[in-house]
Amino acid sequence: MLTDKKIAVLGAGKLGETLIKGLIEAGVINTGNLIVTAGHQARLDQLRGRFDITGTLSNTEAAQSADIIILAVKPQTVPLVLAEIRDALNPAQLLISVAASVSIAFIEKHLSLPVPIIRAMPNTPCLIKKGMTGISPGANAASNHIELAKFIFDSVGRTVVVDEKHMDAITGLSASGPAFIYIVIESLAEAGVKVGLPRDIATELAAQTVLGAGAMVLETAEHPAKLKDMVTTPAGCTIDGILELEDGGLRVTLIKAVVKATSRAKELLET
């Protein structure tokens, strides 16, 4: 689907590079059709050395030559970049924004012509093709644009299509979520060390346990509570551990973490 498409990634920071690496390793794009931008030549040289891709300091130059433009700059930088590229875009192109907090209406307001827009929120596991992305189409985006966006993000993980009103919540849950889970993994590994396991083994056990538990939810489509009950035998050790988690407020703390991250996502453009 992307073989003959020219793609411009505007802002090759951590997220931009994650998408570039994921798409290249998934084999869904021709590197000769990919152009990236960055704020410094040294960064472009670095990306060219890593991925053998073309780079430019001009967002306008990159945008006007592309079929698909992925806007991957920080939310606060979006107005400046849109001001640069607004006259270089046309309705035949597709603009995909992965800038957290930036609404489709905000982008449309800063463009000269009605351009199909997809708002997307991927997460960093896209780097290893285990990502989770929420996408939301603008009023000018047709079904083929949605399918194109889905193809891009499906190549680096899973994709859900949602109403735009849910995008900040997706930012708080699945985009921020890996950081929360890394703390869970770290804590489980520390517990393993506490009870006598070597640290490398404890870390592997913790990480694979989290990976397996997530796969069980996705592949069985069972409610997590039901899967939890399958592990929790009467008078067993698991229920004692669960009681400690409940006493420590893990459930409420994780809920509050997502709520707080979602609230912050609504404010990023303004700070």
Backbone torsions as a table, in degrees:
resi	resn	phi	psi	omega
1	MET	NA	-25.6	-177.9
2	LEU	-106.7	1.7	-172.6
3	THR	-52.7	-44.8	-175.9
4	ASP	-103.1	10.1	-178.2
5	LYS	-92.4	135.2	173.3
6	LYS	-92.6	128.1	-174.8
7	ILE	-118.8	132.3	175.4
8	ALA	-114.1	126.4	174.7
9	VAL	-105.7	108.9	-177.8
10	LEU	-92.0	108.5	-179.1
11	GLY	98.9	78.2	-176.5
12	ALA	-88.4	64.0	172.5
13	GLY	-85.2	-149.7	-177.3
14	LYS	-62.4	-48.2	-178.2
15	LEU	-69.6	-41.6	178.5
16	GLY	-60.2	-44.3	178.8
17	GLU	-66.3	-36.4	177.5
18	THR	-58.2	-46.4	179.8
19	LEU	-66.6	-42.1	178.9
20	ILE	-59.5	-50.0	-178.8
21	LYS	-62.5	-44.1	-178.9
22	GLY	-62.9	-44.2	-179.0
23	LEU	-66.7	-40.8	179.2
24	ILE	-65.6	-47.0	-177.7
25	GLU	-69.7	-25.4	176.3
26	ALA	-76.3	-11.9	177.4
27	GLY	72.6	24.3	-175.6
28	VAL	-100.5	-4.6	177.6
29	ILE	-132.5	153.0	173.8
30	ASN	-91.0	120.3	-176.3
31	THR	-59.0	-24.5	177.6
32	GLY	-69.6	-17.0	178.9
33	ASN	-100.4	11.2	-176.7
34	LEU	-112.7	130.9	175.6
35	ILE	-130.8	140.4	-177.2
36	VAL	-126.1	157.1	174.7
37	THR	-124.3	156.6	177.2
38	ALA	-153.6	169.1	-177.6
39	GLY	-81.4	-14.7	-176.1
40	HIS	-138.6	144.8	-179.6
41	GLN	-62.8	-34.6	-179.2
42	ALA	-60.1	-37.6	178.6
43	ARG	-67.5	-40.5	178.1
44	LEU	-63.9	-40.6	178.4
45	ASP	-63.1	-38.9	178.7
46	GLN	-62.5	-45.2	-179.4
47	LEU	-68.9	-36.7	177.0
48	ARG	-63.6	-39.6	178.2
49	GLY	-66.4	-34.8	-178.0
50	ARG	-78.9	-41.4	-169.8
51	PHE	-121.7	-2.9	-178.8
52	ASP	57.8	50.6	-179.5
53	ILE	-121.4	157.3	179.7
54	THR	-80.4	142.3	178.0
55	GLY	-133.8	155.9	176.8
56	THR	-148.6	152.2	175.9
57	LEU	-84.0	-8.4	-176.5
58	SER	-99.3	111.9	175.8
59	ASN	-64.5	-34.2	179.1
60	THR	-63.8	-47.2	179.8
61	GLU	-59.0	-43.4	-178.9
62	ALA	-67.4	-43.4	-174.6
63	ALA	-68.7	-41.4	-173.4
64	GLN	-71.3	-17.2	-178.8
65	SER	-99.9	2.6	-172.1
66	ALA	-107.7	152.7	171.5
67	ASP	-86.0	-34.7	-179.7
68	ILE	-127.0	126.8	177.7
69	ILE	-112.4	122.0	176.4
70	ILE	-102.9	112.8	-178.7
71	LEU	-87.9	105.8	-171.6
72	ALA	-122.4	28.8	178.6
73	VAL	-88.3	169.6	177.5
74	LYS	-65.3	148.7	-177.8
75	PRO	-51.4	-39.9	-177.1
76	GLN	-68.4	-20.5	-177.9
77	THR	-91.6	-13.5	-176.0
78	VAL	-54.6	-48.1	-178.9
79	PRO	-56.9	-39.2	-179.8
80	LEU	-66.3	-43.4	-179.2
81	VAL	-68.2	-41.0	177.8
82	LEU	-62.2	-36.4	177.5
83	ALA	-63.8	-33.4	179.1
84	GLU	-71.6	-41.9	-169.3
85	ILE	-100.6	-5.4	-170.6
86	ARG	-54.8	-39.2	-178.2
87	ASP	-88.1	-3.2	179.4
88	ALA	-96.1	-9.8	-177.2
89	LEU	-94.4	154.0	177.0
90	ASN	-142.8	163.1	-174.8
91	PRO	-63.2	-12.6	179.2
92	ALA	-81.6	-10.6	-179.5
93	GLN	-93.6	167.9	174.4
94	LEU	-123.5	126.3	177.5
95	LEU	-105.7	120.1	177.6
96	ILE	-111.7	118.8	179.9
97	SER	-103.6	127.5	175.2
98	VAL	-112.3	20.1	178.8
99	ALA	-81.9	117.4	-179.1
100	ALA	-60.9	142.2	172.8
101	SER	81.9	-15.2	-175.0
102	VAL	-88.8	116.0	-176.8
103	SER	-78.3	159.5	176.3
104	ILE	-62.4	-40.9	179.4
105	ALA	-59.6	-39.4	178.9
106	PHE	-62.4	-44.3	180.0
107	ILE	-65.1	-46.6	-179.5
108	GLU	-57.8	-38.4	-178.5
109	LYS	-63.5	-25.6	-175.9
110	HIS	-99.0	5.2	179.6
111	LEU	-105.6	156.2	-178.9
112	SER	-83.1	-32.2	-176.7
113	LEU	-126.5	157.4	175.6
114	PRO	-71.4	111.2	-177.9
115	VAL	-114.9	138.7	175.1
116	PRO	-59.5	129.0	-177.1
117	ILE	-127.0	134.8	171.1
118	ILE	-119.7	124.6	173.7
119	ARG	-93.2	130.2	-176.7
120	ALA	-132.8	149.1	175.1
121	MET	-134.2	93.3	175.9
122	PRO	-87.1	173.6	173.5
123	ASN	-125.7	170.6	-171.4
124	THR	-66.4	-24.8	175.2
125	PRO	-62.0	-5.4	170.6
126	CYS	-57.0	-25.7	-179.6
127	LEU	-58.0	-31.7	179.8
128	ILE	-115.8	23.4	177.1
129	LYS	61.2	31.2	174.9
130	LYS	-122.5	28.8	-174.2
131	GLY	-78.4	169.8	173.8
132	MET	-132.9	124.3	-176.9
133	THR	-129.2	133.8	170.1
134	GLY	-102.2	135.6	177.9
135	ILE	-128.0	147.4	-179.7
136	SER	-138.4	126.6	-177.6
137	PRO	-86.9	146.1	173.0
138	GLY	-82.8	176.4	-176.2
139	ALA	-63.5	-27.8	-178.4
140	ASN	-92.3	1.0	-179.9
141	ALA	-89.4	124.3	179.1
142	ALA	-92.5	177.2	-177.9
143	SER	-60.2	-34.2	179.6
144	ASN	-68.2	-31.6	176.9
145	HIS	-69.4	-39.4	178.1
146	ILE	-64.1	-44.3	179.6
147	GLU	-63.7	-36.5	178.5
148	LEU	-65.6	-44.3	178.0
149	ALA	-64.1	-42.2	177.9
150	LYS	-60.7	-41.0	180.0
151	PHE	-61.5	-42.8	-179.7
152	ILE	-60.7	-49.6	-174.2
153	PHE	-83.0	-25.1	173.2
154	ASP	-65.4	-26.3	-179.3
155	SER	-70.5	-15.3	179.7
156	VAL	-122.2	19.6	177.6
157	GLY	150.6	-139.0	179.0
158	ARG	-110.0	156.6	-179.6
159	THR	-137.1	139.8	170.7
160	VAL	-124.2	141.8	177.1
161	VAL	-101.6	124.7	-174.8
162	VAL	-134.6	164.3	170.5
163	ASP	-66.9	145.3	-174.6
164	GLU	-59.5	-25.8	-178.8
165	LYS	-61.5	-16.3	-178.7
166	HIS	-94.9	-2.4	-171.5
167	MET	-67.8	-35.2	177.2
168	ASP	-67.4	-35.6	177.1
169	ALA	-66.4	-37.2	176.5
170	ILE	-65.3	-38.1	175.6
171	THR	-60.1	-44.7	-178.7
172	GLY	-69.9	-32.1	-176.7
173	LEU	-91.1	-65.0	-172.3
174	SER	-89.3	-25.2	177.9
175	ALA	-80.7	-42.2	176.4
176	SER	-83.1	-24.6	-173.1
177	GLY	-51.8	-41.5	179.1
178	PRO	-53.9	-37.2	178.5
179	ALA	-63.1	-39.5	179.1
180	PHE	-64.7	-42.1	-178.2
181	ILE	-70.0	-33.2	176.1
182	TYR	-61.3	-36.7	176.9
183	ILE	-66.7	-39.4	176.6
184	VAL	-61.7	-45.7	-179.9
185	ILE	-62.7	-45.4	178.9
186	GLU	-59.3	-41.8	-178.5
187	SER	-67.6	-42.1	177.1
188	LEU	-61.9	-40.4	179.0
189	ALA	-65.6	-40.8	177.3
190	GLU	-61.6	-38.3	177.6
191	ALA	-64.4	-39.1	177.2
192	GLY	-60.7	-41.3	176.7
193	VAL	-63.7	-40.1	-179.9
194	LYS	-59.8	-35.5	-178.8
195	VAL	-96.2	14.1	167.7
196	GLY	109.7	0.7	-178.6
197	LEU	-83.1	145.6	171.6
198	PRO	-61.6	146.5	-172.9
199	ARG	-60.8	-41.8	-178.2
200	ASP	-64.6	-38.4	179.0
201	ILE	-70.6	-40.9	179.2
202	ALA	-61.7	-41.3	179.7
203	THR	-65.9	-43.2	178.6
204	GLU	-64.0	-42.8	178.0
205	LEU	-60.6	-44.3	-178.1
206	ALA	-66.3	-47.4	-177.4
207	ALA	-64.6	-44.3	-179.7
208	GLN	-68.6	-32.4	177.2
209	THR	-64.6	-44.4	177.7
210	VAL	-65.0	-42.8	178.0
211	LEU	-60.2	-45.8	-179.5
212	GLY	-66.0	-39.4	179.6
213	ALA	-64.9	-41.7	177.5
214	GLY	-63.3	-42.7	178.9
215	ALA	-63.7	-36.3	177.8
216	MET	-61.5	-42.6	179.2
217	VAL	-63.3	-45.5	-176.5
218	LEU	-71.2	-42.0	-172.6
219	GLU	-83.3	-27.9	178.1
220	THR	-92.8	-19.5	-176.4
221	ALA	59.6	20.8	176.9
222	GLU	-84.8	153.7	175.5
223	HIS	-65.5	138.2	-179.9
224	PRO	-53.7	-33.5	179.5
225	ALA	-63.7	-37.4	179.0
226	LYS	-67.5	-41.5	178.2
227	LEU	-65.6	-36.8	176.4
228	LYS	-61.1	-43.5	-178.9
229	ASP	-64.9	-29.2	178.4
230	MET	-65.3	-29.9	-179.5
231	VAL	-85.2	-25.7	-170.9
232	THR	-91.0	94.9	-179.8
233	THR	-85.4	152.0	179.9
234	PRO	-56.8	131.5	177.9
235	ALA	58.6	22.1	-179.5
236	GLY	-89.3	-174.0	-177.4
237	CYS	-80.8	-27.5	-176.3
238	THR	-64.0	-41.2	-177.9
239	ILE	-64.1	-34.1	176.3
240	ASP	-63.8	-40.8	177.7
241	GLY	-65.4	-40.6	179.2
242	ILE	-62.6	-39.9	178.2
243	LEU	-61.4	-36.4	177.0
244	GLU	-67.4	-39.6	177.7
245	LEU	-62.7	-43.8	179.5
246	GLU	-65.6	-40.3	179.6
247	ASP	-65.1	-34.2	179.7
248	GLY	-82.1	-6.8	176.5
249	GLY	77.5	26.8	-178.2
250	LEU	-59.4	-45.2	-176.9
251	ARG	-59.6	-50.9	-178.7
252	VAL	-65.1	-38.6	-179.2
253	THR	-63.9	-42.7	178.0
254	LEU	-65.1	-41.3	177.3
255	ILE	-60.1	-46.0	-179.0
256	LYS	-65.6	-33.1	178.6
257	ALA	-63.9	-44.1	179.3
258	VAL	-67.1	-42.4	179.0
259	VAL	-61.2	-43.7	-179.7
260	LYS	-65.9	-43.5	179.7
261	ALA	-64.9	-37.2	177.3
262	THR	-64.1	-44.0	178.8
263	SER	-61.0	-41.7	179.6
264	ARG	-66.7	-35.6	-179.9
265	ALA	-60.1	-30.6	179.7
266	LYS	-70.7	-16.7	-172.4
267	GLU	-106.9	-7.0	-169.8
268	LEU	-60.1	-37.7	-178.0
269	LEU	-65.9	-24.0	-174.2
270	GLU	-93.1	-5.0	-175.6
271	THR	-118.8	NA	NA
